[in-house]
Amino acid sequence: MGRLRYVRARWPELEVPEGQPLWLLYELDDAADAVTRSVDLFPDGSVARNSIEIEERNGTPCPSLIDLSLAEGFADADLIEISSAEFEAAWAKGMDRPFWSAG
């Protein structure tokens, strides 16, 4: 794993749809071109988290939490750099929510 960086982005629309997070935090591994962990912060104060490791619990390989390159996936995103400590604090408050359990 290469050097990791941490970013956050606000929900792209002014009005946050019901059930969607207000803030999205990402751990990015640029060398691997991967989102390795994510944290969703919801308007009601709840926190959901996901990671490659959590996704792989169902036995399916997961090279990244997005299926695009970082350049494509975040091309239009207004990313704000955050510290690893800020990301870890949010991560510690989260409940695991893998994509495969959502439906």
Number of C-alpha atoms within 10 A of each C-alpha: 9 10 9 16 16 22 19 20 17 17 19 12 8 8 8 15 10 8 9 13 20 20 17 20 24 25 21 22 19 16 10 16 16 22 25 21 21 24 27 25 22 18 14 9 8 12 21 19 22 21 21 18 15 16 21 14 12 11 7 9 11 17 16 21 19 14 12 13 15 17 10 10 12 13 10 9 13 13 16 11 13 15 10 14 10 12 20 14 10 18 21 11 14 18 14 16 18 19 12 12 9 6 4
